[in-house]
Amino acid sequence: MGQHRIPPLHAGRRDAGAALLGWLKDPRAPRLCRVLGAAGSGRTHLLAWLTAGGTAPDTPVEQRVNAFLPAAGYGVRAAVWQLGQQLGVSARTVGELLDRLASDPRRTVICVPELDQALDPVRLVAELLDPLLELPHVRLVAEATADLVFTAVAEPAELDLDDPRWTDRARWDAWCASEGLDPAAYPNPGRAVGAVLPAPPAFADLLARVPLDADGRPHLVAAGTELLTGLWAAAARSGDPGPLAADPLLYALAEPVAVTAALEAAAPGTAPAALDAAWQAAGPALIDTPEPAVRAHQLRARLLGTDPGDPQDLAAAAFAADRLGTAPCRWTARWARRHPDTAATAPGAGPYRGRWLLADPNGAVHTLASADGTVLGRITVPGPKPLRALAATPGGSLVLLDQWGGLDLVTPGPPTPGLDPHALDEALARLRAAAGEPTALAAAADLPHAAPALGDSDGTVHWHHGGSVLGEKLHTGPVTALAAAAVDAEPAGLGMPLLASGGLDGAVRLWGPGDEPMPEPADRRPCPVTALALDTGASGPALAAAWSDGLIRVRSLEVSDTVLDLRLGSPATGLSLVGSILLVGLPEGSLALELRDRSTPRH
């Protein structure tokens, strides 16, 4: 493998770059490096260079930059969401971000240019960046001013670009000559090129540029993304979003960082409570979504079920964003049902077919109608306890996996055609004996005589067949999610099982028990899998997978490049896929998504 190469630095700044790389590679160096200098000194350019060289796939670990936060215009909330996205964790608050990062002790380097242009630099340091530096494996390099004080690292490293020793004079002169610039500005590249940082416009000045409607009032929807974003940014500086606050479409059409900063800076109650709460709930998904139409549907999905107004108005806003964006969203929410602290979910089978099973933190199991989310009832579970997973079998029994790895069999009503409770209990006993600590389970709705599949802490998936147990080690580390389906299920009940497993290793594997598993993962990402679903119906075989950073991916198993990626703001705890309907369990409740075109290739 060739040596890792980094982009060249111009304007005589090679020594500054070498010093920064030396800090990055030295394990004894202070974990904070402040890059100082006057306006135009090239601080932002130097950190952009460091990030470009530190994020290439072949970057050595000791030179890697894990996250890049361009802090201009950011408040604390948007910064948390952005860092969570880049670091592969789902976090809405500083506390959640710190908890997620504390659980992974690997070296983490965060680069923060433009810190002095944040919404409130002092608050961003005190509430987010200093607490991050309290984690011993976190390193931070930040563009700062001399008066911006960090407290977590007593004696930080400093690189002052106003100091001539970091700018080679001969190379500076050569650069100025090649660019036709005056070398007298040494060592400030910004002054050499005549760069001037524009003053931010006031809200009223920007509002005057908004087109008027037929009645002579500002037509904010027609203002365009750039102007709307400027209005939200001005609202963040003034603390008053004014006419922007009440219309969800204006939230979706502007850049999310500016909207988030304005809502954070506004006085409580300025924005409608439901809209503000929905934006916060969807925030980790919104913050990095470039397409306004998708942002509108993310926001609408979080507004459904909160009764902030007419659901038809919400739908109109979302579909208006479809028309205004460069491309429509490929999914839309059909219903949402709030169930705080949802612990586990599963698709129904047997007498619960067409329903959605949901367990609360205490282990109580409820059933919802898949069509509209109506709560249909509660299933009596003797001695409920916190659950890790549950599965409904075609024979009418429920199998419950508790947080300690224990399996319980519950038959709430008369058995239906399928594996009877006695035979199922015997199959579960064999599965328990063959497996390590159980960590995941799933049942195939169209295989009435099959027991649920079981995944364990060793990364092995187990399937009961003909009185014996088949097992395949599919993961490094525990199995974290399972899905089961029948392939070629005609005549009814005689299909072959297809299992999908997800692991702590981030891989999604497919296995037909009795055959060798597919040699390569169906998918792999650098964070744990949290939920899976398989559909083998008329729309063609498809797989839905969710990861701990909040990404949900739906892919065809027949056409390799047919992929739909979506985010809702929280990691999914459960999935069920039937045709074009994807049911999603979230920690806050459940919702149903209609996938408009599952067959569209990803570009």
C-alpha positions as CSV (number, residue, x, y, z in Angstrom):
1,M,0.0,0.0,0.0
2,G,1.3,3.5,-1.0
3,Q,2.2,6.2,1.5
4,H,-0.7,8.4,2.6
5,R,-0.6,11.7,0.8
6,I,-2.1,14.9,1.9
7,P,-3.0,18.0,-0.2
8,P,-0.3,20.7,-0.6
9,L,-0.4,23.9,1.5
10,H,0.3,27.1,-0.3
11,A,1.2,30.6,0.7
12,G,4.3,29.4,2.6
13,R,2.2,27.6,5.2
14,R,4.0,24.2,5.0
15,D,5.6,24.7,8.5
16,A,2.2,25.5,10.0
17,G,0.8,22.3,8.5
18,A,3.7,20.3,9.7
19,A,3.2,21.6,13.2
20,L,-0.4,20.8,13.2
21,L,0.2,17.3,11.9
22,G,2.9,16.9,14.6
23,W,0.3,17.8,17.3
24,L,-2.1,15.3,15.8
25,K,0.3,12.4,15.8
26,D,1.9,13.1,19.2
27,P,0.1,11.1,21.9
28,R,1.8,13.2,24.6
29,A,0.6,16.5,23.2
30,P,-2.2,18.4,24.9
31,R,-5.6,17.2,23.8
32,L,-6.6,20.7,22.7
33,C,-5.0,22.8,20.0
34,R,-6.1,26.4,19.5
35,V,-5.4,27.9,16.1
36,L,-5.1,31.7,16.6
37,G,-4.6,34.6,14.3
38,A,-6.2,37.8,13.0
39,A,-9.0,37.9,10.5
40,G,-7.7,36.7,7.1
41,S,-4.8,34.8,8.7
42,G,-5.9,31.5,7.1
43,R,-7.1,29.7,10.2
44,T,-10.2,28.3,8.4
45,H,-8.2,27.3,5.4
46,L,-5.6,25.5,7.5
47,L,-8.2,23.5,9.4
48,A,-10.0,22.6,6.1
49,W,-6.7,21.4,4.8
50,L,-6.2,19.2,7.9
51,T,-9.7,17.7,7.5
52,A,-9.2,17.0,3.8
53,G,-6.0,15.1,4.6
54,G,-7.4,13.5,7.7
55,T,-10.6,12.0,6.3
56,A,-9.3,10.1,3.3
57,P,-9.9,6.4,3.4
58,D,-6.2,5.6,3.6
59,T,-5.5,8.0,6.5
60,P,-3.4,6.4,9.3
61,V,-5.2,6.3,12.7
62,E,-2.8,8.8,14.2
63,Q,-3.6,11.4,11.5
64,R,-7.4,10.7,11.2
65,V,-9.9,13.5,11.8
66,N,-13.2,11.9,12.9
67,A,-15.6,15.0,12.8
68,F,-15.6,18.4,11.2
69,L,-17.9,21.1,12.7
70,P,-17.8,24.4,10.8
71,A,-19.2,26.4,13.7
72,A,-20.3,29.6,11.9
73,G,-24.0,30.1,12.8
74,Y,-24.2,27.0,15.0
75,G,-25.9,26.9,18.4
76,V,-25.3,24.1,20.8
77,R,-28.2,22.0,19.7
78,A,-27.3,22.0,16.0
79,A,-23.7,21.2,16.9
80,V,-24.7,18.2,18.9
81,W,-26.8,16.8,16.0
82,Q,-24.0,17.5,13.5
83,L,-21.3,15.8,15.6
84,G,-23.6,12.9,16.3
85,Q,-24.2,12.3,12.6
86,Q,-20.5,12.4,11.8
87,L,-19.5,10.2,14.7
88,G,-22.1,7.6,13.9
89,V,-24.2,8.0,17.1
90,S,-27.8,9.2,17.6
91,A,-27.9,12.1,20.1
92,R,-30.3,14.9,20.6
93,T,-28.7,16.5,23.7
94,V,-25.2,17.1,25.0
95,G,-25.7,14.5,27.6
96,E,-26.7,11.8,25.1
97,L,-23.7,12.6,22.9
98,L,-21.3,12.4,25.9
99,D,-22.9,9.1,27.0
100,R,-22.5,7.6,23.5
101,L,-18.9,8.7,23.1
102,A,-17.9,7.7,26.6
103,S,-19.0,4.1,25.8
104,D,-16.5,3.9,22.9
105,P,-13.0,4.7,24.1
106,R,-11.4,4.9,20.7
107,R,-9.4,8.0,19.9
108,T,-11.8,10.7,18.5
109,V,-10.5,13.9,16.8
110,I,-12.9,16.8,16.2
111,C,-12.0,19.8,14.1
112,V,-13.9,23.1,14.8
113,P,-13.2,25.9,12.4
114,E,-15.0,29.3,12.6
115,L,-15.7,28.9,16.3
116,D,-15.6,32.6,16.8
117,Q,-18.5,32.9,14.3
118,A,-20.8,30.5,16.3
119,L,-24.2,31.8,17.5
120,D,-22.7,32.1,21.0
121,P,-19.0,30.9,21.0
122,V,-18.7,31.1,24.8
123,R,-21.8,29.0,25.4
124,L,-20.7,26.5,22.7
125,V,-17.4,26.0,24.5
126,A,-18.9,25.9,28.0
127,E,-21.8,23.6,27.2
128,L,-20.4,21.3,24.5
129,L,-16.7,21.5,23.6
130,D,-15.3,21.7,27.2
131,P,-17.5,18.7,28.3
132,L,-16.3,16.8,25.2
133,L,-12.7,17.4,26.3
134,E,-13.5,15.9,29.7
135,L,-13.5,12.5,27.8
136,P,-9.9,11.3,27.9
137,H,-10.0,9.9,24.3
138,V,-11.3,13.1,22.7
139,R,-8.9,15.6,20.9
140,L,-10.1,18.9,19.7
141,V,-8.5,21.4,17.3
142,A,-10.4,24.7,17.1
143,E,-10.1,28.0,15.3
144,A,-10.4,30.5,18.2
145,T,-9.7,34.0,19.4
146,A,-7.3,34.7,22.2
147,D,-10.1,35.7,24.6
148,L,-12.1,32.5,24.1
149,V,-11.3,30.4,27.1
150,F,-11.4,26.6,27.4
151,T,-11.2,25.1,30.9
152,A,-11.0,21.3,30.3
153,V,-7.4,21.4,29.2
154,A,-5.2,23.5,31.4
155,E,-2.3,24.2,29.0
156,P,-3.5,23.7,25.4
157,A,-1.2,23.8,22.4
158,E,-1.4,27.0,20.4
159,L,-0.6,27.8,16.8
160,D,-0.7,31.5,16.1
161,L,-0.7,32.2,12.4
162,D,0.2,35.9,13.0
163,D,3.6,34.6,14.1
164,P,6.0,34.8,11.1
165,R,7.7,31.6,11.9
166,W,4.7,29.6,10.6
167,T,4.9,31.3,7.1
168,D,8.0,30.7,5.0
169,R,8.9,34.1,3.5
170,A,10.4,32.8,0.3
171,R,7.5,30.6,-0.4
172,W,5.1,33.4,0.5
173,D,6.8,35.7,-2.0
174,A,6.7,33.0,-4.7
175,W,3.0,32.4,-4.0
176,C,2.2,36.2,-4.2
177,A,4.1,36.5,-7.5
178,S,2.2,33.5,-9.0
179,E,-1.1,34.9,-7.9
180,G,-0.3,38.6,-8.8
181,L,-0.7,39.7,-5.1
182,D,1.1,42.2,-3.0
183,P,3.7,40.4,-0.7
184,A,3.6,43.4,1.8
185,A,0.6,41.8,3.5
186,Y,2.9,39.1,4.9
187,P,2.0,36.8,6.7
188,N,-1.8,37.4,6.2
189,P,-3.2,35.7,3.1
190,G,-6.7,37.4,3.5
191,R,-5.2,40.9,3.4
192,A,-3.1,39.9,0.4
193,V,-6.2,38.9,-1.6
194,G,-8.4,41.7,-0.3
195,A,-10.9,39.4,1.5
196,V,-13.5,41.2,3.6
197,L,-15.9,39.4,5.9
198,P,-19.4,40.8,5.1
199,A,-21.5,42.2,7.9
200,P,-24.6,40.1,8.6
201,P,-27.9,41.8,7.4
202,A,-30.7,42.6,9.8
203,F,-34.0,40.7,9.7
204,A,-35.9,43.7,8.4
205,D,-33.5,44.3,5.6
206,L,-33.8,40.7,4.5
207,L,-37.6,40.7,4.8
208,A,-37.7,43.7,2.4
209,R,-36.2,41.5,-0.3
210,V,-38.9,38.8,0.0
211,P,-41.3,38.8,-3.0
212,L,-44.9,40.0,-2.3
213,D,-48.0,38.0,-2.9
214,A,-51.2,39.3,-4.7
215,D,-52.3,41.1,-1.5
216,G,-49.0,42.9,-1.1
217,R,-47.7,40.7,1.8
218,P,-44.3,39.0,2.0
219,H,-44.6,35.7,0.2
220,L,-42.1,33.8,2.3
221,V,-42.5,30.4,0.6
222,A,-41.4,32.0,-2.7
223,A,-38.3,33.6,-1.1
224,G,-36.0,30.7,-1.9
225,T,-33.7,28.7,0.3
226,E,-30.8,31.3,0.4
227,L,-33.0,34.2,1.5
228,L,-35.1,32.1,3.9
229,T,-31.9,30.8,5.5
230,G,-30.7,34.3,5.9
231,L,-33.9,35.3,7.6
232,W,-33.7,32.4,10.0
233,A,-30.0,33.3,10.7
234,A,-31.0,36.9,11.4
235,A,-33.7,35.6,13.7
236,A,-31.1,33.6,15.6
237,R,-29.1,36.7,16.2
238,S,-32.1,38.8,17.3
239,G,-33.9,36.0,19.3
240,D,-37.2,36.6,17.4
241,P,-38.3,34.4,14.4
242,G,-41.3,36.6,13.9
243,P,-43.5,35.4,10.9
244,L,-41.3,32.4,10.3
245,A,-42.3,30.6,13.5
246,A,-45.8,29.3,12.7
247,D,-45.4,27.7,9.2
248,P,-43.7,24.2,9.0
249,L,-43.0,24.7,5.3
250,L,-40.7,27.6,6.1
251,Y,-38.8,25.4,8.5
252,A,-38.3,22.7,5.8
253,L,-37.3,25.1,3.0
254,A,-34.4,26.8,4.9
255,E,-31.0,25.3,5.9
256,P,-31.5,23.3,9.1
257,V,-28.6,24.9,11.0
258,A,-30.1,28.3,10.8
259,V,-33.6,27.1,11.8
260,T,-32.2,25.2,14.7
261,A,-30.2,28.2,15.9
262,A,-33.2,30.5,15.7
263,L,-35.4,28.1,17.7
264,E,-32.7,27.7,20.3
265,A,-32.2,31.5,20.7
266,A,-36.0,32.3,20.8
267,A,-37.8,32.8,24.1
268,P,-39.9,29.8,25.2
269,G,-43.3,29.8,23.6
270,T,-42.2,31.9,20.6
271,A,-42.7,28.9,18.2
272,P,-45.8,26.6,18.5
273,A,-44.9,24.0,21.1
274,A,-45.8,21.0,18.8
275,L,-43.7,22.4,15.9
276,D,-40.7,23.1,18.1
277,A,-40.9,19.7,19.7
278,A,-41.2,18.0,16.3
279,W,-38.2,19.8,15.0
280,Q,-36.2,18.7,18.1
281,A,-37.4,15.1,17.7
282,A,-36.4,15.0,14.0
283,G,-33.3,17.2,14.4
284,P,-30.6,14.5,14.2
285,A,-32.1,13.5,10.9
286,L,-32.9,17.0,9.6
287,I,-29.5,18.5,10.3
288,D,-27.7,16.7,7.5
289,T,-30.6,16.3,5.0
290,P,-29.9,18.5,1.9
291,E,-33.3,18.1,0.2
292,P,-36.2,20.4,1.4
293,A,-38.8,17.8,0.4
294,V,-37.3,15.1,2.6
295,R,-37.0,17.6,5.5
296,A,-40.6,18.4,5.1
297,H,-41.6,14.8,5.4
298,Q,-39.3,14.2,8.3
299,L,-40.9,17.0,10.2
300,R,-44.4,15.9,9.2
301,A,-43.7,12.4,10.5
302,R,-42.9,13.9,13.9
303,L,-45.9,16.2,13.9
304,L,-48.4,13.4,13.2
305,G,-50.0,12.2,16.4
306,T,-49.2,15.4,18.3
307,D,-52.4,17.2,17.1
308,P,-50.9,20.6,16.4
309,G,-53.6,21.3,13.8
310,D,-55.3,19.8,10.8
311,P,-53.3,16.8,9.5
312,Q,-54.4,17.7,6.0
313,D,-52.6,21.0,6.4
314,L,-49.5,19.1,7.4
315,A,-49.8,16.9,4.4
316,A,-50.3,19.9,2.1
317,A,-47.1,21.5,3.5
318,A,-45.1,18.3,3.0
319,F,-46.3,17.8,-0.6
320,A,-45.8,21.5,-1.4
321,A,-42.2,20.9,-0.4
322,D,-42.1,18.0,-2.9
323,R,-43.0,20.4,-5.7
324,L,-40.6,23.1,-4.6
325,G,-37.6,20.8,-4.1
326,T,-35.4,19.4,-6.8
327,A,-36.9,16.0,-6.3
328,P,-39.9,14.6,-4.3
329,C,-39.5,12.6,-1.2
330,R,-39.7,8.8,-1.8
331,W,-41.7,8.2,1.3
332,T,-44.4,9.7,3.4
333,A,-45.8,9.0,6.9
334,R,-49.3,7.5,7.1
335,W,-49.8,7.5,10.8
336,A,-47.9,7.9,14.0
337,R,-48.7,6.8,17.6
338,R,-46.8,8.1,20.6
339,H,-45.7,5.5,23.1
340,P,-42.9,7.0,25.2
341,D,-40.1,4.6,26.1
342,T,-41.0,1.9,23.7
343,A,-38.7,-1.1,24.5
344,A,-39.4,-3.6,21.8
345,T,-41.7,-4.1,18.8
346,A,-42.6,-7.0,16.5
347,P,-44.9,-7.7,13.5
348,G,-48.0,-9.8,14.3
349,A,-48.6,-13.4,13.1
350,G,-51.3,-16.0,13.5
351,P,-54.2,-14.4,15.4
352,Y,-52.2,-11.1,15.5
353,R,-51.6,-10.9,11.8
354,G,-52.1,-7.4,10.5
355,R,-51.2,-6.0,13.9
356,W,-48.1,-4.5,15.4
357,L,-46.9,-5.7,18.8
358,L,-45.3,-3.2,21.2
359,A,-43.7,-3.7,24.6
360,D,-43.2,-0.9,27.1
361,P,-40.2,-0.7,29.5
362,N,-42.0,-2.8,32.1
363,G,-42.7,-5.7,29.7
364,A,-46.4,-5.0,29.1
365,V,-47.3,-5.9,25.5
366,H,-49.9,-3.9,23.5
367,T,-51.3,-4.5,20.0
368,L,-51.8,-1.8,17.4
369,A,-53.6,-1.9,14.1
370,S,-51.1,-1.8,11.3
371,A,-53.5,0.1,9.1
372,D,-53.9,3.2,11.3
373,G,-52.1,2.7,14.6
374,T,-55.2,2.3,16.7
375,V,-54.5,0.6,20.0
376,L,-56.4,-2.6,19.9
377,G,-55.7,-4.0,23.3
378,R,-53.2,-5.3,25.8
379,I,-51.9,-8.9,25.9
380,T,-51.8,-10.4,29.4
381,V,-48.2,-11.3,30.2
382,P,-47.7,-13.0,33.6
383,G,-45.0,-11.3,35.7
384,P,-43.9,-8.8,33.1
385,K,-40.3,-7.8,33.0
386,P,-38.1,-5.6,30.8
387,L,-37.9,-7.1,27.3
388,R,-35.1,-7.1,24.8
389,A,-37.2,-8.6,22.0
390,L,-40.5,-10.4,21.3
391,A,-41.9,-12.5,18.5
392,A,-45.4,-13.6,17.6
393,T,-45.6,-17.2,16.2
394,P,-48.2,-18.3,13.6
395,G,-49.6,-20.7,16.2
396,G,-50.8,-17.9,18.4
397,S,-48.0,-17.9,21.0
398,L,-45.6,-15.1,22.0
399,V,-42.0,-15.7,22.7
400,L,-40.5,-13.0,25.0
401,L,-36.7,-12.4,25.4
402,D,-36.0,-10.4,28.5
403,Q,-33.0,-8.1,29.2
404,W,-31.2,-10.9,31.1
405,G,-31.4,-13.4,28.2
406,G,-34.3,-15.4,29.5
407,L,-37.0,-16.8,27.2
408,D,-40.6,-17.0,28.1
409,L,-43.5,-18.6,26.2
410,V,-46.9,-17.0,26.5
411,T,-50.1,-18.3,24.8
412,P,-52.8,-15.7,25.4
413,G,-55.7,-17.4,23.7
414,P,-56.7,-20.7,22.0
415,P,-53.9,-22.0,19.7
416,T,-54.3,-21.5,16.0
417,P,-53.0,-23.8,13.3
418,G,-49.3,-24.1,13.6
419,L,-46.7,-25.3,16.1
420,D,-48.6,-26.0,19.4
421,P,-47.3,-24.5,22.6
422,H,-45.9,-27.9,23.9
423,A,-43.9,-28.5,20.7
424,L,-42.8,-24.9,20.6
425,D,-41.6,-25.1,24.2
426,E,-39.6,-28.2,23.3
427,A,-38.1,-26.4,20.3
428,L,-37.2,-23.4,22.4
429,A,-35.5,-25.7,24.9
430,R,-33.3,-27.1,22.2
431,L,-32.5,-23.7,20.9
432,R,-31.6,-22.5,24.5
433,A,-29.3,-25.5,24.9
434,A,-27.5,-24.9,21.6
435,A,-27.1,-21.1,21.9
436,G,-25.0,-18.8,24.0
437,E,-26.8,-16.0,25.8
438,P,-29.9,-15.2,23.6
439,T,-29.8,-11.6,22.3
440,A,-32.3,-11.6,19.4
441,L,-35.2,-13.6,18.0
442,A,-37.7,-13.5,15.1
443,A,-40.5,-15.6,13.8
444,A,-41.6,-16.2,10.2
445,A,-45.3,-15.5,9.8
446,D,-45.7,-17.9,6.8
447,L,-44.0,-20.9,8.4
448,P,-46.6,-22.1,10.8
449,H,-44.7,-25.2,12.0
450,A,-41.4,-23.4,12.6
451,A,-40.0,-22.0,15.9
452,P,-38.5,-18.6,16.0
453,A,-34.9,-18.1,15.0
454,L,-32.5,-17.2,17.8
455,G,-29.4,-15.1,17.8
456,D,-26.8,-15.1,20.6
457,S,-24.0,-13.2,22.2
458,D,-21.4,-15.2,20.2
459,G,-22.6,-13.9,16.9
460,T,-24.3,-17.2,16.0
461,V,-27.8,-17.6,14.5
462,H,-29.8,-20.7,15.4
463,W,-32.7,-22.4,13.6
464,H,-34.7,-25.4,14.8
465,H,-35.4,-28.0,12.1
466,G,-36.7,-31.5,12.4
467,G,-35.8,-31.9,16.1
468,S,-32.3,-30.6,15.7
469,V,-30.7,-27.1,15.7
470,L,-28.8,-25.6,12.9
471,G,-26.4,-22.8,13.7
472,E,-24.1,-20.4,11.7
473,K,-21.7,-17.9,13.2
474,L,-22.4,-14.8,11.2
475,H,-21.0,-11.9,13.2
476,T,-18.1,-10.7,15.2
477,G,-19.7,-9.9,18.6
478,P,-23.4,-10.4,19.5
479,V,-26.3,-10.7,17.2
480,T,-28.4,-7.5,17.7
481,A,-31.4,-8.0,15.3
482,L,-33.1,-10.8,13.4
483,A,-35.8,-11.1,10.8
484,A,-37.4,-14.2,9.3
485,A,-39.5,-14.9,6.3
486,A,-40.7,-17.7,4.0
487,V,-39.4,-18.0,0.5
488,D,-41.7,-19.7,-2.1
489,A,-44.4,-20.1,0.5
490,E,-46.9,-21.8,-1.9
491,P,-48.5,-24.1,-1.1
492,A,-49.1,-22.4,2.2
493,G,-46.7,-23.3,5.0
494,L,-44.3,-25.2,2.9
495,G,-41.8,-22.4,2.0
496,M,-38.2,-22.3,2.9
497,P,-36.9,-20.0,5.7
498,L,-34.8,-17.0,4.9
499,L,-33.1,-15.3,7.8
500,A,-31.6,-11.8,8.0
501,S,-29.3,-11.1,11.0
502,G,-27.7,-7.9,12.1
503,G,-24.8,-7.6,14.6
504,L,-22.9,-5.3,16.9
505,D,-20.3,-5.3,14.1
506,G,-22.7,-3.3,11.8
507,A,-23.1,-6.2,9.3
508,V,-26.3,-7.5,7.9
509,R,-26.1,-11.2,6.8
510,L,-28.6,-13.4,4.9
511,W,-28.9,-17.2,5.6
512,G,-31.2,-19.9,4.4
513,P,-30.9,-22.6,7.1
514,G,-29.6,-25.8,5.5
515,D,-27.5,-23.9,3.0
516,E,-24.3,-21.9,3.3
517,P,-24.8,-18.3,4.3
518,M,-24.1,-15.7,1.6
519,P,-20.3,-15.2,1.7
520,E,-20.5,-11.3,1.9
521,P,-22.8,-9.2,4.0
522,A,-25.9,-7.8,2.4
523,D,-24.8,-4.5,4.0
524,R,-22.3,-3.2,6.5
525,R,-22.0,0.1,8.3
526,P,-19.7,1.2,11.1
527,C,-22.3,1.1,13.9
528,P,-24.6,-1.7,15.4
529,V,-27.7,-2.9,13.6
530,T,-30.8,-2.2,15.7
531,A,-33.7,-3.7,13.7
532,L,-34.4,-5.7,10.6
533,A,-37.4,-6.7,8.4
534,L,-37.8,-9.0,5.4
535,D,-40.6,-9.0,2.8
536,T,-40.9,-11.8,0.3
537,G,-44.3,-10.8,-1.1
538,A,-45.6,-9.6,-4.5
539,S,-43.4,-6.5,-4.6
540,G,-40.3,-8.7,-4.7
541,P,-38.0,-9.7,-1.9
542,A,-36.7,-6.8,0.1
543,L,-34.7,-6.1,3.2
544,A,-35.1,-3.2,5.6
545,A,-32.3,-2.6,8.1
546,A,-31.7,0.1,10.8
547,W,-28.6,1.1,12.6
548,S,-27.8,2.8,15.9
549,D,-27.0,6.2,14.2
550,G,-30.6,6.4,13.0
551,L,-30.3,5.3,9.4
552,I,-33.0,3.0,7.9
553,R,-32.1,1.4,4.6
554,V,-34.6,-0.5,2.4
555,R,-33.1,-2.5,-0.5
556,S,-34.3,-4.9,-3.1
557,L,-32.7,-8.4,-2.8
558,E,-33.0,-8.8,-6.6
559,V,-31.7,-5.5,-7.9
560,S,-28.4,-4.5,-6.2
561,D,-28.6,-0.8,-6.7
562,T,-32.2,-0.3,-5.6
563,V,-31.8,1.4,-2.2
564,L,-33.9,3.8,-0.2
565,D,-32.1,5.6,2.7
566,L,-34.1,7.5,5.3
567,R,-33.8,9.0,8.7
568,L,-36.4,10.0,11.3
569,G,-34.3,11.3,14.2
570,S,-34.1,8.3,16.4
571,P,-32.7,4.7,16.0
572,A,-35.4,2.2,15.0
573,T,-36.1,-0.4,17.7
574,G,-38.3,-2.5,15.3
575,L,-39.2,-2.8,11.7
576,S,-41.9,-4.6,9.6
577,L,-42.1,-4.4,5.8
578,V,-45.1,-5.5,3.8
579,G,-45.2,-4.3,0.2
580,S,-44.9,-0.6,0.2
581,I,-45.7,-0.1,4.0
582,L,-42.8,0.1,6.4
583,L,-43.8,0.0,10.1
584,V,-41.1,1.6,12.3
585,G,-40.8,1.3,16.1
586,L,-38.9,4.2,17.7
587,P,-38.1,4.8,21.4
588,E,-40.9,7.5,21.3
589,G,-43.6,5.3,19.7
590,S,-44.5,3.8,16.3
591,L,-45.3,5.1,12.8
592,A,-46.1,3.8,9.4
593,L,-44.4,5.0,6.3
594,E,-45.6,4.5,2.7
595,L,-42.7,3.9,0.4
596,R,-43.7,5.6,-2.8
597,D,-41.4,3.7,-5.1
598,R,-39.4,0.8,-3.7
599,S,-38.0,0.1,-7.1
600,T,-36.2,3.4,-7.8
601,P,-32.4,2.9,-8.0
602,R,-30.2,5.0,-5.7
603,H,-28.2,7.6,-7.5
